[in-house]
């Protein structure tokens, strides 16, 4: 097992967390990876911070967006230059367990999997454990359309699936990854769950992923624009998605 893995992190105003995130990647037990950081803030502050960070390890590459593009587009930019046979994603405030790459890569190579995701912990700003999201063994299109249970920072894919140009993140403020997963599932690419908790997802109060209004707007766009559903079916799907989200997080 010696495949190169490309790890992609979009950065935007996460100064408080980014060093801990990067440390969790550099401390991986699996060492053959490149880390691509896309600076989507591109301010004097972010430039200075990230340039300081990349000096820590020669495997880190830094890309600067000329203007703010959003997390999805920034990941697409990272995927275009990725050299790895596999690509993994991590948000700039999330944290990986030290054996994430090793266990997930072994799982995918052994079973010849194209796309995998894992369980993840939910943690607070102050590192307090809030809950745990457990995966299903296989996420089909019909399951995924009603409940987005795939944590972005847990995902690893084979780069060769990107030969189809439609497989990419959408230009949305939230749910940009949901569009990507749905397109894959709709085309019968198996989205396989690994029942191991290998990531911590940080729930911050002011993040876009915590904004209920924005998530509702983008959720509707997923169904209406990207799946081409009528307004009524899009609303029904959005209601199902919202109900399942409330049920899931009420268990925590």
Secondary structure by P-SEA (a helix, b strand, c coil): cbbbbbbbbbbccccccaaaaaaaaaacccccbbbbbbcccccaaaaaaaaaaaaccccbbbbbbcccccaaaaaaaaaaaccccbbbbbccccccccaaaaaaaaaaaaaccccbbbbbbbbcccccccbbbbbcccccaaaaaaccccccccccccccccccccccccccccaaaaaaaaaaaaacccccccccccbbbbbbcccccccaaaaaaaaaaaacccccccaaaaaaaaaaaaaaaaaaaaac
